[in-house]
Amino acid sequence: MKALVTGATSGIGKCIAKSLYRRGWELILTGRDESVLRSLSDELGGCETVSADLADRKEVMKVYEFCRGKNVDMLVNNAGYGIFGEFDKTDLDDEINMINVNITALHILTKLFLRDFKQRGRGRILNVASVAGFMTGPLLSSYYASKNYVLRLSIAIYEELRRAKSPVTITVLCPGPVNTNFNNRAGVTFSAKPVSPEFAAEYAVKKALAGKLFAIPGLGIKACAIGQRFIPHKLLAAVTYNVQHAKKRTGRKEK
Ligand SMILES: NC(=O)c1ccc[n+]([C@@H]2O[C@H](COP(=O)([O-])OP(=O)(O)OC[C@H]3O[C@@H](n4cnc5c(N)ncnc54)[C@H](OP(=O)(O)O)[C@@H]3O)[C@@H](O)[C@H]2O)c1
């Protein structure tokens, strides 16, 4: 069995790659940093790597073409990041790049691999959203909106596959805070205790291999995902604003 993992150079993606490797999967890893990809490949049995900036649609197609004819059985759309700040103050180009990575690249890869998987009559997709996908997120507005897209797209595809009685499965990972480089890149600090990326990854892989739609690690986060349904939109936005505001750091750190 073979999996393509995006955003494999760090955090949850790296741990998903390791979890699949422990289960005997072959891997194709992608990220932007070639040297990190090379050392990860050495660690994970000399697996294949392809460096790509997923903000660039041509590079997304490069990843797909690299995988073509290699009988990939699982697509893990994990690459993503957030940008913190009031909507009118965040940089437009930075945000469009984020939307390209979080939404457009995931959309393209999901569509192309889904076609291949349906044709072959097998395959699994694991899309990494967030508990943010269930909510409105002032101060991280476009990040939350991007994860809403990932969540809704994944649920809709799940239903299409279910109706078609397809053996192809789709799973959406919706973690709360996870201890990765995410915060450094977004320039925030956690206001709640994060789980480890190993825990989130292992949970996601188990759910994906079981063909489950949702992977929501942790009881508290499950409660948030369910509880938000009963809260009016404006109240939820006010609560999320306070949660996000508490995360604010002075100065934005880029990795
Ligand atoms: N950490 C959390 O609290 C949390 C919670 C919920 C959901 N998530 C989601 O989990 C996923 C993984 O994030 P993480 O927490 O593991 O953060 P991370 O440690 O920062 O890892 C992000 C990964 O995405 C890749 N990536 C970012 N921009 C890219 C680009 N333009 N082209 C290609 N790859 C790119 C990064 O590669 P580079 O090294 O090249 O930047 C890295 O491998 C994201 O989708 C995130 O939204 C995270």
The ligand as an SDF file (V2000), in Angstrom:
LIG
                    3D

 48 52  0  0  0  0  0  0  0  0999 V2000
   -1.4980   22.5900   15.0070 N   0  0  0  0  0  0  0  0  0  0  0  0
   -2.7950   22.7900   15.2400 C   0  0  0  0  0  0  0  0  0  0  0  0
   -3.1850   23.2840   16.2980 O   0  0  0  0  0  0  0  0  0  0  0  0
   -3.8070   22.3980   14.1890 C   0  0  0  0  0  0  0  0  0  0  0  0
   -5.1400   22.2770   14.5790 C   0  0  0  0  0  0  0  0  0  0  0  0
   -6.0810   21.9250   13.6360 C   0  0  0  0  0  0  0  0  0  0  0  0
   -5.7030   21.6910   12.3310 C   0  0  0  0  0  0  0  0  0  0  0  0
   -4.3970   21.8220   11.9730 N   0  0  0  0  0  0  0  0  0  0  0  0
   -4.0520   21.5750   10.5650 C   0  0  0  0  0  0  0  0  0  0  0  0
   -3.0800   20.5620   10.5020 O   0  0  0  0  0  0  0  0  0  0  0  0
   -2.3630   20.6610    9.2720 C   0  0  0  0  0  0  0  0  0  0  0  0
   -0.8800   20.4960    9.5480 C   0  0  0  0  0  0  0  0  0  0  0  0
   -0.4390   21.5820   10.3400 O   0  0  0  0  0  0  0  0  0  0  0  0
    0.5650   21.4080   11.5580 P   0  0  0  0  0  0  0  0  0  0  0  0
   -0.1580   21.7870   12.7700 O   0  0  0  0  0  0  0  0  0  0  0  0
    1.2450   20.0850   11.4940 O   0  0  0  0  0  0  0  0  0  0  0  0
    1.5790   22.6050   11.2570 O   0  0  0  0  0  0  0  0  0  0  0  0
    3.0960   22.6340   10.7700 P   0  0  0  0  0  0  0  0  0  0  0  0
    3.9430   21.8950   11.7190 O   0  0  0  0  0  0  0  0  0  0  0  0
    3.3700   24.0660   10.5100 O   0  0  0  0  0  0  0  0  0  0  0  0
    3.0660   21.8320    9.3800 O   0  0  0  0  0  0  0  0  0  0  0  0
    2.4640   22.4060    8.2360 C   0  0  0  0  0  0  0  0  0  0  0  0
    2.8960   21.6190    7.0140 C   0  0  0  0  0  0  0  0  0  0  0  0
    2.2620   22.2070    5.8500 O   0  0  0  0  0  0  0  0  0  0  0  0
    3.2720   22.4860    4.8990 C   0  0  0  0  0  0  0  0  0  0  0  0
    3.0190   23.6730    4.0880 N   0  0  0  0  0  0  0  0  0  0  0  0
    2.7100   24.9200    4.5020 C   0  0  0  0  0  0  0  0  0  0  0  0
    2.6740   25.7590    3.4610 N   0  0  0  0  0  0  0  0  0  0  0  0
    2.9710   25.0220    2.3510 C   0  0  0  0  0  0  0  0  0  0  0  0
    3.0980   25.3190    0.9740 C   0  0  0  0  0  0  0  0  0  0  0  0
    2.9410   26.5640    0.4950 N   0  0  0  0  0  0  0  0  0  0  0  0
    3.4030   24.3190    0.1180 N   0  0  0  0  0  0  0  0  0  0  0  0
    3.5980   23.0620    0.5800 C   0  0  0  0  0  0  0  0  0  0  0  0
    3.4990   22.7070    1.8710 N   0  0  0  0  0  0  0  0  0  0  0  0
    3.1920   23.6960    2.7450 C   0  0  0  0  0  0  0  0  0  0  0  0
    4.5130   22.7450    5.7290 C   0  0  0  0  0  0  0  0  0  0  0  0
    5.6430   22.5940    4.8980 O   0  0  0  0  0  0  0  0  0  0  0  0
    6.8410   23.6840    4.9330 P   0  0  0  0  0  0  0  0  0  0  0  0
    7.8140   23.1020    5.8910 O   0  0  0  0  0  0  0  0  0  0  0  0
    7.3040   23.7150    3.5400 O   0  0  0  0  0  0  0  0  0  0  0  0
    6.2410   24.9910    5.4150 O   0  0  0  0  0  0  0  0  0  0  0  0
    4.4030   21.6720    6.7970 C   0  0  0  0  0  0  0  0  0  0  0  0
    4.8870   20.4580    6.3340 O   0  0  0  0  0  0  0  0  0  0  0  0
   -2.7390   22.0090    8.6740 C   0  0  0  0  0  0  0  0  0  0  0  0
   -3.6680   21.8160    7.6220 O   0  0  0  0  0  0  0  0  0  0  0  0
   -3.3920   22.7380    9.8380 C   0  0  0  0  0  0  0  0  0  0  0  0
   -4.3300   23.6810    9.4160 O   0  0  0  0  0  0  0  0  0  0  0  0
   -3.4490   22.1620   12.8750 C   0  0  0  0  0  0  0  0  0  0  0  0
  1  2  1  0
  2  3  2  0
  2  4  1  0
  4  5  1  0
  4 48  2  0
  5  6  2  0
  6  7  1  0
  7  8  2  0
  8  9  1  0
  8 48  1  0
  9 10  1  0
  9 46  1  0
 10 11  1  0
 11 12  1  0
 11 44  1  0
 12 13  1  0
 13 14  1  0
 14 15  2  0
 14 16  1  0
 14 17  1  0
 17 18  1  0
 18 19  2  0
 18 20  1  0
 18 21  1  0
 21 22  1  0
 22 23  1  0
 23 24  1  0
 23 42  1  0
 24 25  1  0
 25 26  1  0
 25 36  1  0
 26 27  1  0
 26 35  1  0
 27 28  2  0
 28 29  1  0
 29 30  1  0
 29 35  2  0
 30 31  1  0
 30 32  2  0
 32 33  1  0
 33 34  2  0
 34 35  1  0
 36 37  1  0
 36 42  1  0
 37 38  1  0
 38 39  2  0
 38 40  1  0
 38 41  1  0
 42 43  1  0
 44 45  1  0
 44 46  1  0
 46 47  1  0
M  CHG  2   8   1  16  -1
M  END
$$$$
